[in-house]
Amino acid sequence: MKLNINKINVMIFIILNITYCTKDLSNVTYTSLPVLSSLFNQRMLLIFKGTYATDNTLEFTEINGNAIYRDTEGVGGDPTFDTTGLPALSNLPIFMDIGELRIASKYQPLGLEALESVRDSARFWDFVAPERQVYCSIPYTLFTNTCENNGGLVKFSEFMTSRGAQYPSNDPTAELRGYSGTQYYHAGVYLRSFITGFAIESGIQKTNTRFDNRLVVGSNIVPRNSYKPGASDIDKQNKTPLMYPVFYNVGGGHADMTINPGYEPYILEMRINIKENLMVHSWVNYTGNVQTMVGFSDWRFNHIGEVDMGGGLLLRPRIIYPETSSNLTITGGTANLKYYYAIYREGETDFTSHLPLIASPVRGPSVFIKYIHSGSYRLRCLNDASPVDGFPETVIREIVFEVKDKPKQSVSVDLTCP
């Protein structure tokens, strides 16, 4: 019997590939980590948000009249800006290269400075989302690139809304059976680069910044935000860079980082205040020239032209159980997008090192919040007043309210705002 030539080719192809795969297996590094569990992760959904608000997030066009916030310039502030060609906020190109997201169940009161080696770091962190992700607001090349190949345009859009972008992940409890639950104390987001598409020096746009191995217009602001303004050389030797990772350390009164036993599906939401907190700064660079660029708001640590301008970017994670959580309606509001409803656990005392657990702009007489669990809460009406910098830190009024330990409630609370 004569074999069809196509069948012969297929058989040769299969034999060659089996041989090739067998050869490669000799170079495989085996691991007990649940790397493949992301393919079978039926329990945890990791949502990544780049917003101050958890719910009802503002559109770019609704923030500051669609204009990028500006730091104070001139005497007592940044060097005089050159904003020639500065785009509207909604037109600002943004490119993000995210290394990974992590959480940790080992409490470390001294922070990351206590981790002195790679081995210390590996023992400290749970590597729940080790896959690199690239997000972009616009295409940055006519040819194929990592962002477009991995849906980064859509993910960027989702990342900047209260929906959030789904980040590939594995369930940290996937290998545990009959466990009693796990309390997590820390979280980290590793940003490889974050490029904003406006940076001008000596009247010329900066065009030699590399992203995904391509040249783009703008500046990588990760180095500028790795230390607080005025950081000394000794600080930089002894302190972990603020952007690697953007770090969450559990605060007093926090109660939303426990993964319960069993198999109830849950959401791990990780949130950074990027969208509402973009700001024009200037600084004297290493060649002695003034560069005007778009960075993050200096609402927390005042920037007055220093090389470093970090500290205003915060991370807040929380565990959500959709099947048992309740929803919340806040009444008493008058539409004003410079005002926010912010919700904290009642026991929280540090309101500058952490984002609110839940937040929403005051869009009208009632505001709907999708997820809230049982416990005592502090609800605040906040205003972005003085300076106007994108971060609402002025407290107008507050109340304490209770959510009973009962699933799937519809809770209502009233607080006049503004």
C-alpha positions in Angstrom: 0.0 0.0 0.0 1.3 3.4 -1.0 1.4 6.1 1.7 0.1 9.6 0.7 3.0 12.0 0.6 1.1 14.4 2.9 0.8 11.7 5.5 4.5 11.0 5.3 5.2 14.7 5.9 2.9 14.8 8.9 4.6 11.7 10.4 8.1 13.2 10.0 6.8 16.5 11.5 5.5 14.7 14.6 8.6 12.6 15.0 10.9 15.7 14.8 8.8 17.6 17.3 8.7 14.7 19.8 12.5 14.5 19.5 12.8 18.3 20.0 10.5 18.4 23.0 12.3 15.4 24.6 15.6 17.2 24.2 14.2 20.4 25.7 12.9 18.5 28.8 16.5 18.0 29.9 16.8 21.8 30.4 13.6 22.2 32.4 13.8 23.7 35.9 11.1 22.0 38.0 9.2 24.0 40.6 6.5 23.4 43.2 5.0 26.8 42.7 1.5 26.7 41.1 2.6 28.1 37.8 0.0 26.3 35.8 -2.8 27.0 38.3 -3.6 30.2 36.3 -5.0 27.9 33.7 -7.3 26.3 36.3 -7.9 29.2 38.6 -11.6 28.8 39.4 -11.5 30.6 42.7 -9.5 33.9 42.5 -9.9 36.8 40.1 -7.2 39.4 40.3 -8.4 42.9 39.3 -5.9 45.7 38.8 -7.1 49.4 38.9 -5.3 52.6 38.2 -7.8 54.8 40.0 -8.4 56.6 43.3 -12.0 55.6 43.1 -13.2 52.0 43.4 -16.6 52.8 41.9 -18.1 55.3 39.4 -14.7 56.4 38.3 -14.4 59.8 36.5 -13.7 59.9 32.8 -10.4 61.6 31.8 -12.5 64.4 30.3 -14.3 64.9 33.7 -11.0 65.5 35.6 -10.0 69.1 36.1 -11.8 70.1 32.9 -9.7 67.6 30.9 -6.6 69.6 31.8 -3.5 68.0 33.4 -2.9 69.4 36.9 0.1 71.7 37.3 2.5 71.9 40.2 3.4 75.3 41.6 6.0 77.0 39.4 8.3 80.0 39.9 9.6 81.3 43.2 9.1 78.6 45.9 8.1 76.0 43.3 9.3 74.2 40.2 11.3 76.0 37.5 9.1 77.8 35.0 7.3 75.3 32.8 7.5 75.0 29.0 4.1 73.5 28.2 4.2 74.1 24.4 2.2 71.3 22.9 0.9 70.0 26.2 -2.1 67.7 25.4 -5.4 67.5 27.1 -5.5 64.9 29.8 -7.6 62.5 27.7 -5.0 62.8 24.9 -1.9 62.2 27.0 -0.2 59.0 25.7 0.6 56.6 28.5 2.7 53.4 28.3 3.0 50.9 31.2 5.3 47.9 31.5 4.2 45.9 34.6 6.6 43.3 35.9 4.4 41.5 38.3 2.0 41.8 41.3 2.7 40.2 44.7 1.2 39.7 48.1 2.7 38.5 51.4 1.4 36.7 54.4 4.6 37.1 56.5 4.3 40.3 58.5 7.3 42.5 58.2 6.9 45.6 60.4 10.2 47.1 59.2 9.1 47.0 55.5 11.2 45.9 52.6 14.4 47.3 53.9 14.6 44.2 56.2 14.9 41.9 53.1 18.6 41.7 52.5 18.8 39.1 49.8 17.0 37.4 46.9 16.4 34.5 49.2 14.7 36.7 51.8 12.5 38.2 49.1 11.5 34.8 47.7 10.5 33.6 51.2 8.6 36.8 51.9 6.4 37.1 48.8 3.7 35.0 47.3 4.1 35.3 43.6 0.5 35.4 42.6 0.8 37.3 39.3 4.4 36.9 37.9 3.4 37.4 34.3 4.6 40.7 32.7 1.9 42.8 31.3 2.2 45.8 28.9 -0.6 48.4 28.7 -0.7 51.4 26.3 -3.3 54.1 25.7 -2.4 54.4 22.0 -0.3 52.2 19.6 3.4 53.1 19.6 4.5 51.4 16.4 3.1 50.5 13.0 4.6 47.0 13.5 3.6 44.2 15.9 4.4 45.0 19.5 3.9 43.5 23.0 1.0 45.8 24.0 -1.2 45.0 21.0 -0.3 41.3 20.9 -1.5 40.9 24.5 -4.6 43.1 24.4 -2.9 45.9 26.2 -5.0 48.7 24.6 -8.2 47.2 26.0 -6.6 46.4 29.3 -5.3 50.0 29.7 -8.9 51.2 29.1 -10.2 48.8 31.7 -7.4 49.6 34.1 -8.5 53.2 34.2 -12.1 52.5 35.1 -13.9 51.0 38.1 -14.2 47.8 36.2 -10.4 47.2 36.4 -8.2 45.0 34.2 -8.1 41.3 34.8 -4.5 40.3 35.5 -3.3 36.8 34.8 -2.8 35.1 38.2 -2.7 31.9 40.3 -4.6 31.3 43.5 -2.1 31.4 46.4 -4.2 28.8 48.2 -4.4 26.4 45.3 -2.1 23.8 46.9 -3.6 24.1 50.4 -6.3 21.6 51.6 -8.2 22.0 54.8 -6.4 25.2 55.8 -7.8 27.7 58.2 -7.6 30.8 56.1 -4.7 33.2 55.4 -4.1 36.7 56.6 -2.1 38.9 54.2 -0.2 42.0 55.3 1.6 43.3 52.3 1.2 43.8 48.5 3.5 45.1 45.8 3.2 46.2 42.2 6.5 46.1 40.2 6.5 48.8 37.5 9.3 48.2 35.0 8.5 51.5 33.3 5.8 54.1 33.2 6.0 56.6 30.3 3.9 59.7 29.9 3.9 61.1 26.4 5.0 64.7 27.2 8.5 65.8 28.1 10.1 69.0 26.7 13.6 70.3 27.2 15.1 73.4 25.6 12.0 73.8 23.5 12.3 70.3 22.1 10.1 67.2 22.8 12.0 64.3 24.3 11.8 61.5 21.7 14.6 59.1 22.7 12.8 57.2 25.5 12.6 53.5 24.9 9.5 51.4 25.6 9.2 47.8 24.6 12.4 48.3 22.8 10.9 51.1 20.6 11.5 54.8 20.7 8.5 56.8 22.0 7.8 60.5 22.8 7.9 61.3 26.5 9.7 60.4 29.6 10.0 57.3 31.8 8.9 58.7 35.2 9.7 55.6 37.3 13.2 56.9 38.2 11.8 60.3 39.1 9.3 58.8 41.5 11.5 56.2 43.1 12.4 58.5 46.1 10.8 61.4 47.9 11.8 65.0 47.1 15.1 65.9 48.7 16.2 62.3 49.2 19.9 62.1 50.0 22.5 59.7 48.5 22.4 57.8 51.8 18.6 57.5 51.6 19.0 56.0 48.1 21.5 53.5 49.4 19.4 52.4 52.3 15.8 52.7 51.1 13.9 50.4 48.7 12.8 52.4 45.6 9.2 53.5 46.0 8.3 52.3 42.5 9.9 48.9 42.8 7.6 47.9 44.2 4.8 50.3 44.9 4.2 48.9 48.4 1.3 48.3 50.7 1.9 47.7 54.4 -1.2 46.8 56.4 -2.4 49.7 58.5 -4.1 49.8 61.9 -7.7 48.9 61.6 -7.4 47.3 58.2 -9.5 44.1 57.9 -9.8 43.2 54.2 -6.8 41.1 53.4 -7.9 37.7 54.7 -8.5 34.7 52.3 -11.1 32.5 53.9 -10.9 28.7 53.9 -13.0 26.7 51.5 -13.7 27.3 47.9 -15.9 30.4 47.8 -14.8 32.5 44.8 -13.1 35.8 45.6 -11.7 38.9 44.0 -8.3 40.3 44.9 -8.5 44.0 43.9 -5.3 46.0 43.7 -5.6 49.7 43.2 -3.2 52.6 42.5 -4.2 56.3 42.3 -2.9 57.1 38.8 -5.7 58.4 36.7 -6.9 61.3 38.9 -3.3 62.2 40.0 -1.3 63.1 36.8 0.5 66.5 37.1 2.9 68.7 35.2 6.3 69.1 37.0 9.7 70.5 36.0 13.2 69.8 37.3 16.8 70.5 36.6 18.1 67.4 34.9 21.6 65.9 35.1 22.8 68.1 32.1 21.7 71.2 33.9 18.7 71.8 31.7 15.1 72.3 32.8 12.8 69.6 31.7 9.0 69.9 31.9 7.2 66.6 32.1 4.0 64.9 33.3 4.4 62.9 36.5 2.3 62.1 39.5 0.8 64.6 41.9 3.0 65.7 44.8 -0.1 66.0 47.1 1.7 64.1 49.8 5.4 65.4 49.6 5.8 68.8 48.1 8.1 68.9 45.0 10.0 72.1 44.3 12.1 71.3 41.3 14.1 68.4 42.8 15.3 65.5 40.7 13.1 63.2 42.9 9.3 63.7 43.2 8.0 60.4 44.6 5.7 59.4 47.4 2.3 60.4 46.1 1.5 57.0 44.5 -0.3 54.6 46.9 -1.5 51.0 46.7 -4.5 49.5 48.4 -5.5 45.9 48.0 -8.7 44.2 49.3 -10.3 40.8 49.2 -13.9 40.7 48.0 -16.3 37.8 48.2 -19.0 38.6 45.6 -21.4 35.8 46.7 -21.7 37.1 50.3 -20.9 40.8 50.0 -23.6 43.5 50.2 -24.1 46.7 48.2 -24.3 50.2 49.6 -26.2 53.3 48.5 -25.0 56.7 49.8 -27.6 59.4 49.7 -27.3 63.2 50.5 -24.9 64.1 47.7 -25.0 67.1 45.4 -23.2 66.5 42.1 -19.7 68.0 42.3 -16.7 66.1 40.9 -14.1 67.7 43.2 -15.8 65.9 46.1 -15.6 62.2 47.0 -17.2 59.8 49.3 -14.4 57.8 51.0 -15.0 54.7 53.1 -12.5 53.4 55.7 -12.8 50.8 58.4 -13.7 52.6 61.6 -10.5 51.6 63.3 -8.3 53.2 60.6 -6.2 56.1 61.8 -3.6 56.7 59.0 -5.3 58.5 56.1 -2.2 59.7 54.2 -0.3 56.4 53.7 -3.2 54.5 52.4 -6.0 55.0 49.9 -9.6 54.7 51.1 -10.9 51.1 51.2 -13.8 52.2 49.0 -14.3 55.6 47.2 -16.5 57.3 44.6 -16.9 60.8 43.2 -20.1 62.5 44.3 -22.0 62.3 41.0 -25.5 63.1 42.4 -28.0 62.7 45.2 -27.2 59.0 45.5 -24.1 57.0 44.8 -24.1 53.2 44.4 -21.2 51.0 45.8 -21.0 47.5 44.5 -19.2 45.5 47.2 -19.0 46.0 51.0 -18.6 43.4 53.8 -19.8 43.4 57.4 -18.2 45.6 60.0 -18.0 49.2 61.3 -17.0 51.9 58.8 -16.1 55.6 58.7 -17.7 57.4 55.7 -16.1 60.8 54.8 -17.1 63.6 52.5 -13.7 64.7 51.0 -12.8 67.7 48.9 -9.8 68.5 46.7 -9.5 72.0 47.9 -6.1 73.6 48.6 -4.0 72.9 46.7 -6.0 71.6 43.8 -3.9 68.6 42.9 -6.2 65.7 42.2 -6.1 64.1 45.6 -9.1 64.9 47.9 -7.6 65.3 51.4 -9.8 67.9 53.0 -12.4 66.4 55.3 -15.8 68.2 55.1 -17.8 65.8 57.4 -18.0 62.2 58.4 -20.2 59.6 60.1 -19.8 56.0 61.3 -22.1 53.3 60.1 -22.5 49.6 60.5 -23.0 46.7 58.0 -24.5 43.7 59.7 -23.0 40.2 59.4 -25.6 39.1 56.8 -24.9 38.3 53.2 -26.4 40.1 50.2 -27.9 43.1 51.9 -28.9 46.4 50.4 -27.5 48.9 52.8 -28.3 52.7 52.7 -26.5 55.5 54.6 -27.0 59.3 54.3 -24.2 61.9 54.4 -24.5 65.4 53.0 -21.7 66.1 50.5 -20.7 68.8 49.8 
